[in-house]
Amino acid sequence: MAIGLGSATTRHNRALSNAAGMKATHGRVHSSDLFGDHSVYVHRTVSHTPGSQMLVVRLPKTGTVVLTSDAVYLKENLDKNILPSVGSVYDPVGMLDAYAWVRRLQDSESADVIYAHDPDVFKAHKHSPEYYE
C-alpha cells in the first residue's frame, strides 16, 4: 500500500525501522512503521509532551484512521488551528506541525480522525461490540 504524503515524508518513512519497537537515534525516538507495510504507523510528534505520538491505522474496508492522542484534542483545534491552553502544550510549534500532518493525511488519504477529547466525534464513531474492518 502506497502512502501519498509527499516525497519528504515518503523518504522519511523508508528510513524508519520496521522492528517491533521504535528506532532510536542519538537518544531520540522516531516514528515507526510497525509491520513494514504501512498498515500501522506510529507517528512521533513533540507537541503535548516530548513523547507524544499519534497512531495511523490503514484498514482494508474502512480506510485510513488517525488516532490523535493528545496531539490534537478536539476537531475544532484542527479546523481552526487553535492551540489548547499554554500550560498543556510542551511545544506549540510542534503541535501546529502535528495539525498540519493530520491535515495532509485527511487530504491525501481521506483519513478519518478520532480526536482524543472530542465528545461529538466519540459519539459519531462505532463502539464495542461494533468494530472497523
N, CA, C and O atoms as CSV, one atom per row, in Angstrom:
chain,resi,resn,atom,element,x,y,z
A,1,MET,N,N,0.856,-1.166,0.000
A,1,MET,CA,C,0.000,0.000,0.000
A,1,MET,C,C,0.902,1.228,0.000
A,1,MET,O,O,1.784,1.356,0.849
A,2,ALA,N,N,0.685,2.110,-0.932
A,2,ALA,CA,C,1.479,3.341,-1.013
A,2,ALA,C,C,0.870,4.419,-0.140
A,2,ALA,O,O,-0.343,4.456,0.062
A,3,ILE,N,N,1.701,5.280,0.368
A,3,ILE,CA,C,1.199,6.433,1.103
A,3,ILE,C,C,1.489,7.664,0.282
A,3,ILE,O,O,2.528,7.743,-0.375
A,4,GLY,N,N,0.592,8.622,0.308
A,4,GLY,CA,C,0.739,9.809,-0.510
A,4,GLY,C,C,0.954,11.057,0.307
A,4,GLY,O,O,0.166,11.999,0.217
A,5,LEU,N,N,1.993,11.086,1.095
A,5,LEU,CA,C,2.220,12.237,1.956
A,5,LEU,C,C,3.322,13.136,1.439
A,5,LEU,O,O,3.780,14.016,2.167
A,6,GLY,N,N,3.755,12.946,0.224
A,6,GLY,CA,C,4.817,13.789,-0.317
A,6,GLY,C,C,6.160,13.106,-0.224
A,6,GLY,O,O,6.353,12.207,0.594
A,7,SER,N,N,7.080,13.525,-1.052
A,7,SER,CA,C,8.355,12.835,-1.167
A,7,SER,C,C,9.183,12.890,0.107
A,7,SER,O,O,9.831,11.900,0.446
A,8,ALA,N,N,9.188,14.000,0.820
A,8,ALA,CA,C,9.986,14.087,2.046
A,8,ALA,C,C,9.492,13.077,3.077
A,8,ALA,O,O,10.291,12.389,3.713
A,9,THR,N,N,8.170,12.991,3.239
A,9,THR,CA,C,7.618,12.042,4.197
A,9,THR,C,C,7.870,10.617,3.731
A,9,THR,O,O,8.178,9.748,4.547
A,10,THR,N,N,7.744,10.364,2.439
A,10,THR,CA,C,7.988,9.033,1.918
A,10,THR,C,C,9.435,8.623,2.173
A,10,THR,O,O,9.687,7.496,2.600
A,11,ARG,N,N,10.380,9.511,1.921
A,11,ARG,CA,C,11.786,9.207,2.199
A,11,ARG,C,C,11.983,8.937,3.690
A,11,ARG,O,O,12.718,8.027,4.075
A,12,HIS,N,N,11.319,9.739,4.520
A,12,HIS,CA,C,11.429,9.555,5.966
A,12,HIS,C,C,10.884,8.182,6.357
A,12,HIS,O,O,11.512,7.460,7.130
A,13,ASN,N,N,9.718,7.824,5.824
A,13,ASN,CA,C,9.108,6.539,6.160
A,13,ASN,C,C,9.995,5.375,5.753
A,13,ASN,O,O,10.112,4.396,6.490
A,14,ARG,N,N,10.626,5.475,4.580
A,14,ARG,CA,C,11.506,4.402,4.120
A,14,ARG,C,C,12.710,4.243,5.041
A,14,ARG,O,O,13.254,3.148,5.177
A,15,ALA,N,N,13.118,5.328,5.665
A,15,ALA,CA,C,14.294,5.288,6.527
A,15,ALA,C,C,13.988,4.717,7.904
A,15,ALA,O,O,14.903,4.429,8.676
A,16,LEU,N,N,12.712,4.552,8.215
A,16,LEU,CA,C,12.339,4.079,9.548
A,16,LEU,C,C,12.561,2.589,9.705
A,16,LEU,O,O,12.539,1.830,8.736
A,17,SER,N,N,12.769,2.199,10.910
A,17,SER,CA,C,12.907,0.783,11.222
A,17,SER,C,C,11.532,0.138,11.220
A,17,SER,O,O,10.559,0.742,11.673
A,18,ASN,N,N,11.444,-1.102,10.705
A,18,ASN,CA,C,10.175,-1.824,10.788
A,18,ASN,C,C,10.245,-2.873,11.889
A,18,ASN,O,O,9.517,-3.865,11.868
A,19,ALA,N,N,11.128,-2.639,12.846
A,19,ALA,CA,C,11.233,-3.525,14.001
A,19,ALA,C,C,10.000,-3.363,14.877
A,19,ALA,O,O,9.195,-2.455,14.666
A,20,ALA,N,N,9.859,-4.220,15.834
A,20,ALA,CA,C,8.681,-4.188,16.703
A,20,ALA,C,C,8.620,-2.954,17.574
A,20,ALA,O,O,7.553,-2.623,18.091
A,21,GLY,N,N,9.724,-2.269,17.750
A,21,GLY,CA,C,9.732,-1.056,18.562
A,21,GLY,C,C,10.042,0.154,17.717
A,21,GLY,O,O,10.016,0.094,16.488
A,22,MET,N,N,10.335,1.249,18.379
A,22,MET,CA,C,10.707,2.478,17.701
A,22,MET,C,C,12.214,2.498,17.507
A,22,MET,O,O,12.956,1.946,18.320
A,23,LYS,N,N,12.656,3.113,16.462
A,23,LYS,CA,C,14.079,3.265,16.207
A,23,LYS,C,C,14.587,4.482,16.974
A,23,LYS,O,O,13.981,5.553,16.919
A,24,ALA,N,N,15.687,4.317,17.680
A,24,ALA,CA,C,16.259,5.435,18.434
A,24,ALA,C,C,17.560,5.882,17.792
A,24,ALA,O,O,18.402,5.059,17.434
A,25,THR,N,N,17.718,7.181,17.649
A,25,THR,CA,C,18.940,7.767,17.137
A,25,THR,C,C,19.340,8.890,18.077
A,25,THR,O,O,18.550,9.798,18.337
A,26,HIS,N,N,20.545,8.834,18.579
A,26,HIS,CA,C,21.043,9.865,19.493
A,26,HIS,C,C,20.083,10.069,20.667
A,26,HIS,O,O,19.892,11.198,21.121
A,27,GLY,N,N,19.473,8.974,21.165
A,27,GLY,CA,C,18.600,9.058,22.317
A,27,GLY,C,C,17.194,9.557,22.014
A,27,GLY,O,O,16.375,9.665,22.926
A,28,ARG,N,N,16.893,9.865,20.747
A,28,ARG,CA,C,15.559,10.355,20.382
A,28,ARG,C,C,14.779,9.239,19.700
A,28,ARG,O,O,15.338,8.490,18.899
A,29,VAL,N,N,13.526,9.128,20.005
A,29,VAL,CA,C,12.680,8.098,19.407
A,29,VAL,C,C,11.989,8.682,18.188
A,29,VAL,O,O,11.476,9.801,18.232
A,30,HIS,N,N,11.975,7.924,17.099
A,30,HIS,CA,C,11.375,8.379,15.854
A,30,HIS,C,C,10.109,7.587,15.556
A,30,HIS,O,O,9.797,6.614,16.242
A,31,SER,N,N,9.398,8.005,14.546
A,31,SER,CA,C,8.191,7.321,14.120
A,31,SER,C,C,8.543,5.934,13.593
A,31,SER,O,O,9.698,5.653,13.274
A,32,SER,N,N,7.530,5.070,13.507
A,32,SER,CA,C,7.805,3.702,13.097
A,32,SER,C,C,6.634,3.082,12.352
A,32,SER,O,O,5.483,3.197,12.773
A,33,ASP,N,N,6.940,2.429,11.249
A,33,ASP,CA,C,6.004,1.602,10.502
A,33,ASP,C,C,6.106,0.213,11.145
A,33,ASP,O,O,7.038,-0.538,10.858
A,34,LEU,N,N,5.160,-0.119,12.002
A,34,LEU,CA,C,5.316,-1.286,12.872
A,34,LEU,C,C,5.477,-2.605,12.140
A,34,LEU,O,O,6.263,-3.449,12.570
A,35,PHE,N,N,4.745,-2.808,11.032
A,35,PHE,CA,C,4.802,-4.086,10.338
A,35,PHE,C,C,5.511,-3.998,8.988
A,35,PHE,O,O,5.603,-4.996,8.274
A,36,GLY,N,N,6.011,-2.819,8.635
A,36,GLY,CA,C,6.708,-2.652,7.376
A,36,GLY,C,C,5.806,-2.600,6.162
A,36,GLY,O,O,6.288,-2.649,5.030
A,37,ASP,N,N,4.489,-2.500,6.382
A,37,ASP,CA,C,3.550,-2.477,5.249
A,37,ASP,C,C,2.642,-1.239,5.264
A,37,ASP,O,O,1.677,-1.174,4.503
A,38,HIS,N,N,2.937,-0.284,6.100
A,38,HIS,CA,C,2.187,0.969,6.267
A,38,HIS,C,C,0.791,0.775,6.847
A,38,HIS,O,O,-0.007,1.712,6.838
A,39,SER,N,N,0.475,-0.424,7.355
A,39,SER,CA,C,-0.862,-0.653,7.907
A,39,SER,C,C,-1.021,-0.058,9.301
A,39,SER,O,O,-2.109,0.391,9.662
A,40,VAL,N,N,0.047,-0.050,10.081
A,40,VAL,CA,C,0.025,0.541,11.420
A,40,VAL,C,C,1.291,1.380,11.552
A,40,VAL,O,O,2.408,0.867,11.490
A,41,TYR,N,N,1.091,2.660,11.732
A,41,TYR,CA,C,2.203,3.602,11.746
A,41,TYR,C,C,2.099,4.472,12.986
A,41,TYR,O,O,1.084,5.132,13.208
A,42,VAL,N,N,3.149,4.471,13.790
A,42,VAL,CA,C,3.215,5.321,14.977
A,42,VAL,C,C,3.994,6.568,14.585
A,42,VAL,O,O,5.156,6.483,14.186
A,43,HIS,N,N,3.355,7.716,14.700
A,43,HIS,CA,C,3.980,8.980,14.327
A,43,HIS,C,C,4.337,9.759,15.579
A,43,HIS,O,O,3.460,10.142,16.353
A,44,ARG,N,N,5.622,9.992,15.775
A,44,ARG,CA,C,6.086,10.779,16.929
A,44,ARG,C,C,5.905,12.249,16.618
A,44,ARG,O,O,6.256,12.711,15.532
A,45,THR,N,N,5.361,12.975,17.564
A,45,THR,CA,C,5.162,14.411,17.389
A,45,THR,C,C,5.403,15.107,18.723
A,45,THR,O,O,4.602,14.975,19.648
A,46,VAL,N,N,6.489,15.838,18.822
A,46,VAL,CA,C,6.766,16.596,20.047
A,46,VAL,C,C,5.762,17.739,20.072
A,46,VAL,O,O,5.894,18.703,19.319
A,47,SER,N,N,4.768,17.632,20.930
A,47,SER,CA,C,3.677,18.616,20.945
A,47,SER,C,C,3.135,18.758,22.362
A,47,SER,O,O,3.609,19.598,23.127
A,48,HIS,N,N,2.148,17.946,22.715
A,48,HIS,CA,C,1.599,17.986,24.071
A,48,HIS,C,C,2.695,17.668,25.089
A,48,HIS,O,O,2.814,18.329,26.120
A,49,THR,N,N,3.487,16.650,24.781
A,49,THR,CA,C,4.639,16.271,25.595
A,49,THR,C,C,5.799,15.946,24.647
A,49,THR,O,O,5.590,15.810,23.441
A,50,PRO,N,N,7.005,15.822,25.177
A,50,PRO,CA,C,8.125,15.453,24.306
A,50,PRO,C,C,7.953,14.070,23.675
A,50,PRO,O,O,8.546,13.787,22.634
A,51,GLY,N,N,7.161,13.222,24.288
A,51,GLY,CA,C,6.970,11.863,23.778
A,51,GLY,C,C,5.625,11.617,23.136
A,51,GLY,O,O,5.218,10.463,23.004
A,52,SER,N,N,4.919,12.661,22.730
A,52,SER,CA,C,3.593,12.486,22.126
A,52,SER,C,C,3.673,11.657,20.845
A,52,SER,O,O,4.637,11.736,20.083
A,53,GLN,N,N,2.627,10.861,20.638
A,53,GLN,CA,C,2.549,10.017,19.456
A,53,GLN,C,C,1.116,9.976,18.956
A,53,GLN,O,O,0.167,10.116,19.727
A,54,MET,N,N,0.976,9.781,17.649
A,54,MET,CA,C,-0.318,9.513,17.037
A,54,MET,C,C,-0.221,8.160,16.356
A,54,MET,O,O,0.870,7.719,15.995
A,55,LEU,N,N,-1.344,7.509,16.181
A,55,LEU,CA,C,-1.374,6.209,15.531
A,55,LEU,C,C,-2.200,6.306,14.258
A,55,LEU,O,O,-3.319,6.819,14.272
A,56,VAL,N,N,-1.645,5.814,13.163
A,56,VAL,CA,C,-2.366,5.724,11.900
A,56,VAL,C,C,-2.598,4.246,11.627
A,56,VAL,O,O,-1.660,3.449,11.637
A,57,VAL,N,N,-3.848,3.888,11.385
A,57,VAL,CA,C,-4.208,2.515,11.059
A,57,VAL,C,C,-4.885,2.540,9.695
A,57,VAL,O,O,-5.861,3.262,9.492
A,58,ARG,N,N,-4.367,1.757,8.770
A,58,ARG,CA,C,-4.946,1.668,7.422
A,58,ARG,C,C,-5.664,0.335,7.320
A,58,ARG,O,O,-5.038,-0.723,7.255
A,59,LEU,N,N,-6.997,0.403,7.306
A,59,LEU,CA,C,-7.829,-0.793,7.300
A,59,LEU,C,C,-8.359,-1.061,5.892
A,59,LEU,O,O,-8.667,-0.120,5.160
A,60,PRO,N,N,-8.469,-2.338,5.505
A,60,PRO,CA,C,-8.873,-2.669,4.138
A,60,PRO,C,C,-10.231,-2.105,3.725
A,60,PRO,O,O,-10.371,-1.625,2.600
A,61,LYS,N,N,-11.221,-2.148,4.591
A,61,LYS,CA,C,-12.563,-1.670,4.234
A,61,LYS,C,C,-12.830,-0.245,4.706
A,61,LYS,O,O,-13.481,0.525,4.000
A,62,THR,N,N,-12.343,0.112,5.875
A,62,THR,CA,C,-12.611,1.417,6.470
A,62,THR,C,C,-11.732,2.498,5.871
A,62,THR,O,O,-12.174,3.635,5.708
A,63,GLY,N,N,-10.504,2.162,5.544
A,63,GLY,CA,C,-9.549,3.148,5.059
A,63,GLY,C,C,-8.651,3.618,6.189
A,63,GLY,O,O,-8.460,2.918,7.184
A,64,THR,N,N,-8.112,4.794,6.024
A,64,THR,CA,C,-7.141,5.330,6.975
A,64,THR,C,C,-7.836,5.988,8.164
A,64,THR,O,O,-8.749,6.797,7.999
A,65,VAL,N,N,-7.388,5.629,9.355
A,65,VAL,CA,C,-7.902,6.200,10.600
A,65,VAL,C,C,-6.708,6.735,11.387
A,65,VAL,O,O,-5.697,6.051,11.549
A,66,VAL,N,N,-6.842,7.974,11.874
A,66,VAL,CA,C,-5.803,8.583,12.698
A,66,VAL,C,C,-6.335,8.713,14.119
A,66,VAL,O,O,-7.385,9.314,14.344
A,67,LEU,N,N,-5.611,8.152,15.065
A,67,LEU,CA,C,-5.923,8.310,16.486
A,67,LEU,C,C,-4.931,9.335,17.012
A,67,LEU,O,O,-3.735,9.060,17.102
A,68,THR,N,N,-5.427,10.513,17.359
A,68,THR,CA,C,-4.541,11.650,17.613
A,68,THR,C,C,-3.876,11.665,18.979
A,68,THR,O,O,-2.903,12.395,19.169
A,69,SER,N,N,-4.351,10.910,19.911
A,69,SER,CA,C,-3.929,11.014,21.308
A,69,SER,C,C,-4.031,12.484,21.714
A,69,SER,O,O,-4.968,13.162,21.293
A,70,ASP,N,N,-3.113,12.989,22.505
A,70,ASP,CA,C,-3.210,14.382,22.945
A,70,ASP,C,C,-2.543,15.365,21.994
A,70,ASP,O,O,-2.415,16.544,22.322
A,71,ALA,N,N,-2.117,14.902,20.821
A,71,ALA,CA,C,-1.507,15.809,19.846
A,71,ALA,C,C,-2.547,16.730,19.213
A,71,ALA,O,O,-2.220,17.835,18.783
A,72,VAL,N,N,-3.804,16.274,19.157
A,72,VAL,CA,C,-4.918,17.112,18.683
A,72,VAL,C,C,-6.102,16.786,19.591
A,72,VAL,O,O,-6.677,15.702,19.497
A,73,TYR,N,N,-6.461,17.710,20.457
A,73,TYR,CA,C,-7.513,17.449,21.443
A,73,TYR,C,C,-8.903,17.341,20.818
A,73,TYR,O,O,-9.629,16.376,21.057
A,74,LEU,N,N,-9.258,18.333,20.023
A,74,LEU,CA,C,-10.621,18.464,19.508
A,74,LEU,C,C,-10.608,18.734,18.005
A,74,LEU,O,O,-9.620,19.229,17.463
A,75,LYS,N,N,-11.703,18.408,17.346
A,75,LYS,CA,C,-11.856,18.720,15.925
A,75,LYS,C,C,-11.708,20.223,15.698
A,75,LYS,O,O,-11.098,20.645,14.716
A,76,GLU,N,N,-12.256,21.020,16.592
A,76,GLU,CA,C,-12.166,22.473,16.466
A,76,GLU,C,C,-10.707,22.952,16.498
A,76,GLU,O,O,-10.353,23.899,15.797
A,77,ASN,N,N,-9.866,22.304,17.304
A,77,ASN,CA,C,-8.442,22.665,17.336
A,77,ASN,C,C,-7.832,22.542,15.942
A,77,ASN,O,O,-7.121,23.435,15.482
A,78,LEU,N,N,-8.120,21.427,15.280
A,78,LEU,CA,C,-7.562,21.197,13.949
A,78,LEU,C,C,-8.197,22.119,12.917
A,78,LEU,O,O,-7.497,22.715,12.098
A,79,ASP,N,N,-9.523,22.238,12.955
A,79,ASP,CA,C,-10.240,23.046,11.956
A,79,ASP,C,C,-9.837,24.511,11.995
A,79,ASP,O,O,-9.744,25.165,10.956
A,80,LYS,N,N,-9.596,25.028,13.204
A,80,LYS,CA,C,-9.325,26.460,13.356
A,80,LYS,C,C,-7.874,26.761,13.750
A,80,LYS,O,O,-7.522,27.910,14.016
A,81,ASN,N,N,-7.039,25.717,13.784
A,81,ASN,CA,C,-5.641,25.894,14.161
A,81,ASN,C,C,-5.496,26.508,15.557
A,81,ASN,O,O,-4.656,27.382,15.771
A,82,ILE,N,N,-6.308,26.051,16.491
A,82,ILE,CA,C,-6.328,26.575,17.859
A,82,ILE,C,C,-5.491,25.672,18.760
A,82,ILE,O,O,-5.696,24.459,18.798
A,83,LEU,N,N,-4.558,26.265,19.474
A,83,LEU,CA,C,-3.795,25.512,20.467
A,83,LEU,C,C,-4.571,25.441,21.771
A,83,LEU,O,O,-5.290,26.379,22.114
A,84,PRO,N,N,-4.435,24.334,22.507
A,84,PRO,CA,C,-5.035,24.292,23.840
A,84,PRO,C,C,-4.306,25.278,24.757
A,84,PRO,O,O,-3.367,25.946,24.325
A,85,SER,N,N,-4.722,25.369,25.986
A,85,SER,CA,C,-4.088,26.320,26.896
A,85,SER,C,C,-2.580,26.082,26.954
A,85,SER,O,O,-2.110,24.947,26.865
A,86,VAL,N,N,-1.843,27.162,27.103
A,86,VAL,CA,C,-0.385,27.114,27.041
A,86,VAL,C,C,0.197,26.105,28.034
A,86,VAL,O,O,1.189,25.444,27.729
A,87,GLY,N,N,-0.396,25.982,29.194
A,87,GLY,CA,C,0.121,25.070,30.202
A,87,GLY,C,C,0.053,23.609,29.811
A,87,GLY,O,O,0.736,22.782,30.416
A,88,SER,N,N,-0.749,23.268,28.819
A,88,SER,CA,C,-0.887,21.864,28.436
A,88,SER,C,C,-0.156,21.541,27.131
A,88,SER,O,O,-0.345,20.464,26.566
A,89,VAL,N,N,0.673,22.464,26.652
A,89,VAL,CA,C,1.404,22.245,25.399
A,89,VAL,C,C,2.899,22.388,25.663
A,89,VAL,O,O,3.375,23.467,26.014
A,90,TYR,N,N,3.626,21.304,25.494
A,90,TYR,CA,C,5.074,21.333,25.673
A,90,TYR,C,C,5.740,22.138,24.565
A,90,TYR,O,O,6.641,22.936,24.825
A,91,ASP,N,N,5.289,21.925,23.311
A,91,ASP,CA,C,5.902,22.578,22.158
A,91,ASP,C,C,4.806,23.081,21.213
A,91,ASP,O,O,4.318,22.313,20.383
A,92,PRO,N,N,4.409,24.361,21.322
A,92,PRO,CA,C,3.334,24.892,20.476
A,92,PRO,C,C,3.601,24.742,18.976
A,92,PRO,O,O,2.692,24.399,18.221
A,93,VAL,N,N,4.818,24.993,18.546
A,93,VAL,CA,C,5.137,24.840,17.122
A,93,VAL,C,C,5.008,23.376,16.712
A,93,VAL,O,O,4.514,23.073,15.626
A,94,GLY,N,N,5.451,22.475,17.577
A,94,GLY,CA,C,5.310,21.048,17.309
A,94,GLY,C,C,3.861,20.626,17.200
A,94,GLY,O,O,3.517,19.765,16.391
A,95,MET,N,N,3.000,21.237,18.022
A,95,MET,CA,C,1.583,20.905,17.956
A,95,MET,C,C,0.983,21.395,16.641
A,95,MET,O,O,0.181,20.688,16.030
A,96,LEU,N,N,1.355,22.581,16.204
A,96,LEU,CA,C,0.870,23.078,14.910
A,96,LEU,C,C,1.388,22.204,13.766
A,96,LEU,O,O,0.680,21.982,12.784
A,97,ASP,N,N,2.615,21.712,13.890
A,97,ASP,CA,C,3.143,20.774,12.894
A,97,ASP,C,C,2.321,19.483,12.889
A,97,ASP,O,O,2.051,18.919,11.828
A,98,ALA,N,N,1.925,19.018,14.072
A,98,ALA,CA,C,1.083,17.820,14.161
A,98,ALA,C,C,-0.252,18.052,13.458
A,98,ALA,O,O,-0.745,17.173,12.751
A,99,TYR,N,N,-0.833,19.231,13.652
A,99,TYR,CA,C,-2.083,19.558,12.963
A,99,TYR,C,C,-1.894,19.464,11.450
A,99,TYR,O,O,-2.717,18.880,10.746
A,100,ALA,N,N,-0.803,20.042,10.964
A,100,ALA,CA,C,-0.526,20.031,9.516
A,100,ALA,C,C,-0.353,18.601,9.008
A,100,ALA,O,O,-0.803,18.272,7.911
A,101,TRP,N,N,0.290,17.764,9.793
A,101,TRP,CA,C,0.491,16.364,9.397
A,101,TRP,C,C,-0.848,15.644,9.279
A,101,TRP,O,O,-1.073,14.902,8.323
A,102,VAL,N,N,-1.736,15.860,10.246
A,102,VAL,CA,C,-3.060,15.234,10.200
A,102,VAL,C,C,-3.832,15.744,8.980
A,102,VAL,O,O,-4.492,14.961,8.297
A,103,ARG,N,N,-3.753,17.037,8.704
A,103,ARG,CA,C,-4.437,17.589,7.525
A,103,ARG,C,C,-3.938,16.950,6.232
A,103,ARG,O,O,-4.728,16.674,5.329
A,104,ARG,N,N,-2.622,16.713,6.142
A,104,ARG,CA,C,-2.090,16.057,4.939
A,104,ARG,C,C,-2.692,14.668,4.766
A,104,ARG,O,O,-3.013,14.266,3.648
A,105,LEU,N,N,-2.847,13.927,5.873
A,105,LEU,CA,C,-3.467,12.606,5.787
A,105,LEU,C,C,-4.942,12.708,5.393
A,105,LEU,O,O,-5.443,11.881,4.632
A,106,GLN,N,N,-5.628,13.717,5.911
A,106,GLN,CA,C,-7.020,13.916,5.513
A,106,GLN,C,C,-7.102,14.195,4.018
A,106,GLN,O,O,-7.949,13.634,3.323
A,107,ASP,N,N,-6.230,15.054,3.528
A,107,ASP,CA,C,-6.261,15.444,2.121
A,107,ASP,C,C,-5.820,14.318,1.193
A,107,ASP,O,O,-6.437,14.099,0.151
A,108,SER,N,N,-4.772,13.614,1.557
A,108,SER,CA,C,-4.197,12.622,0.651
A,108,SER,C,C,-4.857,11.249,0.741
A,108,SER,O,O,-4.865,10.502,-0.238
A,109,GLU,N,N,-5.415,10.906,1.919
A,109,GLU,CA,C,-5.976,9.567,2.109
A,109,GLU,C,C,-7.412,9.592,2.620
A,109,GLU,O,O,-7.958,8.547,2.971
A,110,SER,N,N,-8.027,10.763,2.665
A,110,SER,CA,C,-9.380,10.901,3.230
A,110,SER,C,C,-9.455,10.257,4.613
A,110,SER,O,O,-10.422,9.569,4.941
A,111,ALA,N,N,-8.437,10.488,5.401
A,111,ALA,CA,C,-8.344,9.865,6.726
A,111,ALA,C,C,-9.481,10.307,7.633
A,111,ALA,O,O,-9.870,11.475,7.651
A,112,ASP,N,N,-9.999,9.352,8.379
A,112,ASP,CA,C,-10.964,9.613,9.441
A,112,ASP,C,C,-10.147,9.896,10.694
A,112,ASP,O,O,-9.282,9.099,11.059
A,113,VAL,N,N,-10.406,11.011,11.351
A,113,VAL,CA,C,-9.614,11.401,12.508
A,113,VAL,C,C,-10.449,11.228,13.772
A,113,VAL,O,O,-11.561,11.746,13.875
A,114,ILE,N,N,-9.901,10.500,14.720
A,114,ILE,CA,C,-10.545,10.322,16.022
A,114,ILE,C,C,-9.714,11.122,17.022
A,114,ILE,O,O,-8.577,10.770,17.336
A,115,TYR,N,N,-10.305,12.195,17.505
A,115,TYR,CA,C,-9.625,13.150,18.386
A,115,TYR,C,C,-9.681,12.652,19.827
A,115,TYR,O,O,-10.628,11.974,20.225
A,116,ALA,N,N,-8.669,12.993,20.593
A,116,ALA,CA,C,-8.506,12.461,21.941
A,116,ALA,C,C,-9.631,12.841,22.902
A,116,ALA,O,O,-10.040,12.025,23.728
A,117,HIS,N,N,-10.129,14.066,22.800
A,117,HIS,CA,C,-11.059,14.551,23.824
A,117,HIS,C,C,-12.335,15.151,23.244
A,117,HIS,O,O,-12.981,15.962,23.909
A,118,ASP,N,N,-12.711,14.784,22.043
A,118,ASP,CA,C,-13.872,15.393,21.398
A,118,ASP,C,C,-15.099,14.503,21.572
A,118,ASP,O,O,-15.200,13.467,20.915
A,119,PRO,N,N,-16.037,14.887,22.445
A,119,PRO,CA,C,-17.189,14.036,22.717
A,119,PRO,C,C,-18.088,13.836,21.494
A,119,PRO,O,O,-18.678,12.768,21.336
A,120,ASP,N,N,-18.199,14.834,20.638
A,120,ASP,CA,C,-19.051,14.683,19.452
A,120,ASP,C,C,-18.459,13.670,18.476
A,120,ASP,O,O,-19.186,12.863,17.897
A,121,VAL,N,N,-17.164,13.713,18.298
A,121,VAL,CA,C,-16.505,12.748,17.416
A,121,VAL,C,C,-16.600,11.349,18.029
A,121,VAL,O,O,-16.818,10.371,17.314
A,122,PHE,N,N,-16.441,11.255,19.327
A,122,PHE,CA,C,-16.576,9.965,20.001
A,122,PHE,C,C,-17.961,9.368,19.763
A,122,PHE,O,O,-18.084,8.187,19.436
A,123,LYS,N,N,-18.984,10.170,19.923
A,123,LYS,CA,C,-20.364,9.697,19.729
A,123,LYS,C,C,-20.623,9.255,18.297
A,123,LYS,O,O,-21.421,8.348,18.059
A,124,ALA,N,N,-19.952,9.892,17.344
A,124,ALA,CA,C,-20.183,9.604,15.925
A,124,ALA,C,C,-19.503,8.314,15.450
A,124,ALA,O,O,-19.772,7.856,14.340
A,125,HIS,N,N,-18.638,7.731,16.260
A,125,HIS,CA,C,-17.916,6.527,15.860
A,125,HIS,C,C,-18.496,5.277,16.506
A,125,HIS,O,O,-19.259,5.349,17.470
A,126,LYS,N,N,-18.117,4.137,15.955
A,126,LYS,CA,C,-18.584,2.849,16.471
A,126,LYS,C,C,-18.011,2.603,17.865
A,126,LYS,O,O,-16.925,3.067,18.212
A,127,HIS,N,N,-18.790,1.850,18.652
A,127,HIS,CA,C,-18.358,1.452,19.993
A,127,HIS,C,C,-18.560,-0.043,20.133
A,127,HIS,O,O,-19.416,-0.627,19.468
A,128,SER,N,N,-17.782,-0.653,20.985
A,128,SER,CA,C,-17.866,-2.089,21.208
A,128,SER,C,C,-19.309,-2.493,21.519
A,128,SER,O,O,-19.964,-1.831,22.324
A,129,PRO,N,N,-19.805,-3.530,20.920
A,129,PRO,CA,C,-19.120,-4.598,20.199
A,129,PRO,C,C,-18.944,-4.337,18.693
A,129,PRO,O,O,-18.441,-5.208,17.983
A,130,GLU,N,N,-19.341,-3.177,18.199
A,130,GLU,CA,C,-19.100,-2.859,16.791
A,130,GLU,C,C,-17.596,-2.674,16.572
A,130,GLU,O,O,-16.842,-2.458,17.521
A,131,TYR,N,N,-17.178,-2.762,15.317
A,131,TYR,CA,C,-15.752,-2.611,15.015
A,131,TYR,C,C,-15.577,-2.129,13.591
A,131,TYR,O,O,-16.516,-2.126,12.796
A,132,TYR,N,N,-14.370,-1.726,13.288
A,132,TYR,CA,C,-13.991,-1.269,11.953
A,132,TYR,C,C,-13.160,-2.358,11.286
A,132,TYR,O,O,-12.359,-3.035,11.930
A,133,GLU,N,N,-13.370,-2.510,9.979
A,133,GLU,CA,C,-12.609,-3.530,9.238
A,133,GLU,C,C,-11.609,-2.877,8.303
A,133,GLU,O,O,-10.879,-3.573,7.598
